[in-house]
Every structure is written in C-alpha cells, then in structure tokens.
Amino acid sequence: MSQNGQQLQSENTKVNFGKGWIIIFYSMIMFWFLIGFSIDGQNIVIDVFVNAHWQELGYTDPTLLHAKLLELAMWAGFIGVVAYFVIGRILTKIGAKWLSVVCLALAGLSYIFYGHSTTLGTYFAGLTLVTVFINAAAYLGGGNLVTQWMPKKKGLANGFTTMGHNLGSALYVPLIAFLIGAYGMGKGMTITGIAAIVIAFIAIFIIKNTPQEMGQLPDNVTQDVYDREYADMSNDAPARWTVKDLLKTKEMWIVALIIGINQMVTTGVMSQLVPRNIELGFEPNKAIALMTVCALIGLAGSFAFGFIDQKLGVKTAVRAFLLWYMVALAVNVLFNNMTGGYICVAMIGVAIGAAANFMTSLPASVFGRHSFDIVYSIYFPIMQVVLMLNYIVNATALRVTGSLRGAYVVFIGLLIINFILISILNTRKYNLDYAKEEEVTGEHLEG
C-alpha cells in the first residue's frame, strides 16, 4: 500500500480495462485458435490421420505412427524456435498489431493446407507452419499487446485472455471432431482455417499497438495515477535491452526455463489427455467429454490465478499453481484408474487454466513493458525449446511402457524443479514501473 493508504495500481483488482477489453477479447480468440490448431486439436487430428493412413504409409501398428507424429510435432516446434527469433526481429519493426494480424491469417491458411495432408512430408510441413504462425500471433503479437495495454494489471488481464485456452479445449475439440466426422479432415479443417482469416481481417480495423493510440493510458488509469506510479515511456531508450545483453542475463534464462517447463507439462498432458483417459478405462466419447469438462473448470482456474497474481504477486501465484499441479498429476499416477481420472481431470482443469497466465505475466513482471518486444522476442523461442521436449517424454513413455503414465512421473519431477527456480527469482528486478512504485511506497515490494 502507498504511504497515503491509497491502493497501488498493481494491487488493484477492479476489471475496469476500458478499451483494453478489445485487446483482451482479441487475445482470447487467438488463444482459442492456438489450442485448437496446434495443441488440444491434435487429440482428434492425429487419430484421424493415423486411422486413415497407417497401413498405406507402411506401418505394422497404428501406435507406431502415432508416436512418429508426436516426434514430428516436436521437430515442428524446434523449427519454430528458429522462426521465432526471425519473427521477433520483425515484431520490433512492424509492431504487435500487424504481426498478430499477418500471422493469424497465415495460420488459417496453413491449417487448411495441413488438413489436406496425406503423407508424412505434407503433414509435417502443415503442422510446422501452423505451429509457427499461430504461436507468433497469440504470444509474440498478443503477449506484447497485453503488456503494453495492461502493464500492471497483466495478471488480471491474462486471467481473462487465457480463458481462450480453456474455451479452445472445451469447444474446439468437439467442434473439430464433428466437422471432420461430417465433412472429412480436409473440409472440416478448412472451415476453422477460414474463420481465423476472417478474425485477422477484422483486427486490422480495431486493434492498436498502445492504449494511447485510442485515447487511453495503460491500465486505463488517470493521468495523475500514471504520473505517480508509472515510468515514462519516453525515458525508454531503444538500446535498453539488446539481444546480447539479454542472453547474458540470468533472469532471462530462469524465466524461460520456468515457463518452458510449465508449458512442457501442460502441452504434454493436454495434447494426449484423451488417449490417457482411454488408458484409464474411459470410452473414447467419454474421454473427449472429460476433456471438455476439464477445460470448462479451467475457466475458473484462469480467473482465480489471475486474481492471485494481481493481488499477491506472480511469485505467490506460480508457487501455488505448481503445488496444485503436482498433486493433480500424482493422483493420476497413483490411482491409475477411472476414479483417479475423474479427480485428476478436475484438478488439471484448474491448472491448465492458470498455466498460460504466466506465459506473459512472469516475463512482463521481471522486465516490464519498456522494450518488452525485444525481451519477448528472445525469451519466447528459448522457452519453446523446453516446451517441445514434451513430445520426447510422451513418445518415449509410449515406446518403453506402452502407456503415458510414466510421462506424468517425469512431469512431476520437473514441476518440483520449477518450484525451486521461482522461489529464487526476483520477479520485479528490471521492471521500471515497479521501481516507480517503490519510490511511492519508500519500501521494497514483493520480488
């Protein structure tokens, strides 16, 4: 609290974002496509492709092709790492708005191509393009937009934007299952690909890079609050961060590792949640329905952890999230039956709702909005390297044990490492806006 007893903006939990709601809903929609195109939608697309092509592609067992496609997804992600460095440089030149618009449209086109794949080569090319462009749109573009518009209310804002993840899990999986079932893989995926292109076109006219371009200040604060609690952007020299400086900064690597592990676990769990539930004894339709339930529960998790982030700080929020997630996965491993599946689905729902919140919130907390486009362009591809290792864990578990249970054990161990890392991280170290708050309070705030 400030010396005058007035609540600081970073402690304000009111959802008065003003025109910032446009950015929130836009980011939410991009996350919906992200989950559908490149993560949870794989529960349906992989099985459809395997069932249609495993014999003609020369496989003696469909499980072997399934494992091969998981490996291809990993390599698609690694190619994306290189692409994100390039796209990150483009981001600093054209801004978050145009990056998100162009990449969202290209993701839609790529998804249409991906849907018509019949060979491993075209499948891999389509998945790679989809993965690169939808991640660039939602995270490089959308993450920067949220940070510029809601720099101190990023926790609360991300609690809403990441509901798109949960809605994608809840709605996209049954939607694409229906569309593919009714029209086939090619036409079914073309429908949602076109939808992404339409959203990108609309965004051209309604999205702006900064709130000032729409007559509003960051976090929708008054001029008085902005002058007192925010660092003036005009003091931000372009050379505040360089690629070389960031690569030599330990906080960059710690943040990328923490978020990379979080997303590695979440992607590993959610991209194969339907097969894992089938392993536990659920019928395929019931397994898909449980994924929908899991995602809907996640809506509450998104808001709850966004609120904790806003009220108590991102460090407290991440630690609470990790403890919850570890228990959820432990239940799945120890019970290894339908009872454990029901319990785990509910708990994982809360966890996945929170996981995506920290993708932007943690680096934005540590580094702030000043030169954040440069920070994000380096942090994101490094984080992606860690994230994509989930496919190795899942594929190895399938090959060695014939089950995904072993992968969950590995994931629990990684979450324990994350708990240690977040505990030693100063989550406000380079944030100029938080430094301004410390001038107001005369004390060192949570970090």
Stockholm file with secondary structure:
# STOCKHOLM 1.0

chainA/1-447         MSQNGQQLQSENTKVNFGKGWIIIFYSMIMFWFLIGFSIDGQNIVIDVFVNAHWQELGYTDPTLLHAKLLELAMWAGFIGVVAYFVIGRILTKIGAKWLSVVCLALAGLSYIFYGHSTTLGTYFAGLTLVTVFINAAAYLGGGNLVTQWMPKKKGLANGFTTMGHNLGSALYVPLIAFLIGAYGMGKGMTITGIAAIVIAFIAIFIIKNTPQEMGQLPDNVTQDVYDREYADMSNDAPARWTVKDLLKTKEMWIVALIIGINQMVTTGVMSQLVPRNIELGFEPNKAIALMTVCALIGLAGSFAFGFIDQKLGVKTAVRAFLLWYMVALAVNVLFNNMTGGYICVAMIGVAIGAAANFMTSLPASVFGRHSFDIVYSIYFPIMQVVLMLNYIVNATALRVTGSLRGAYVVFIGLLIINFILISILNTRKYNLDYAKEEEVTGEHLEG
#=GR chainA/1-447 SS CCTTSCCCGGGCCCCCCTTHHHHHHHHHHHHHHHIIIIITTHHHHHHHHHHHHTTTTTCSSHHHHHHHHHHHHHHHHHHHHHHHHHHHHHHHHHCHHHHHHHHHHHHHHHHHHHHTCCSHHHHHHHHHHHHHHHHIIIIIIHHHHHHHHCSSSHHHHHHHHTHHHHHIIIIIHHHHHHHHHHHHHHHHHHHHHHHHHHHHHHHHHHCCSSGGGGTCCGGGCCHHHHHHHSCCGGGCCGGGSCHHHHHTCHHHHHHHHHHHHHHHHHHHHHTTHHHHHHHTTCCHHHHHHHHHHHHHHHHHHHHHHHHHHHHHCHHHHHHHHHHHHHHHHHHHHHHCSHHHHHHHHHHHHHHHHHHTHHHHHHHHHHHCSTTHHHHHHHHHHHHHHHHTTHHHHHHHHHHHHSSSHHHHHHHHHHHHHHHHHHHHCCTTTTCHHHHHHHHHHSSCCCC
#=GC SS_cons         CCTTSCCCGGGCCCCCCTTHHHHHHHHHHHHHHHIIIIITTHHHHHHHHHHHHTTTTTCSSHHHHHHHHHHHHHHHHHHHHHHHHHHHHHHHHHCHHHHHHHHHHHHHHHHHHHHTCCSHHHHHHHHHHHHHHHHIIIIIIHHHHHHHHCSSSHHHHHHHHTHHHHHIIIIIHHHHHHHHHHHHHHHHHHHHHHHHHHHHHHHHHHCCSSGGGGTCCGGGCCHHHHHHHSCCGGGCCGGGSCHHHHHTCHHHHHHHHHHHHHHHHHHHHHTTHHHHHHHTTCCHHHHHHHHHHHHHHHHHHHHHHHHHHHHHCHHHHHHHHHHHHHHHHHHHHHHCSHHHHHHHHHHHHHHHHHHTHHHHHHHHHHHCSTTHHHHHHHHHHHHHHHHTTHHHHHHHHHHHHSSSHHHHHHHHHHHHHHHHHHHHCCTTTTCHHHHHHHHHHSSCCCC
//
